[in-house]
Amino acid sequence: MTFLLEKDQIDFFIEKNPYWVIDNNAIKREFKFDNFIDAFGFITKVALLAEKMDHHPDWQNTYNQVKIKLTTHDKGGITTNDIKLAKSIDKLINT
């Protein structure tokens, strides 16, 4: 089940995961890679995670940079699904 998070829950996540920042009713993070192929490979991995979770990010890719923004539109803000996907994305970077 997906729950809309309270401000203190979001703040706690940001405190523990400082690469993510709050942007209105979303959390976002920017990634920089050595080249376009590495950035695109990362996007592909995130796409597979997102599809498996049935929770899709807003994102932008410019050459070696990827910007990801997570929110749950039908709930009107940041939910448990956004946090779960953010943590899964972070694991891709740290592996």
Summary of the structure (lengths in Angstrom):
residues: 95
radius of gyration: 12.9
end to end distance: 27.9
largest distance: 37.7
contacts: 259
relative contact order: 0.24
helix: 44%
strand: 26%
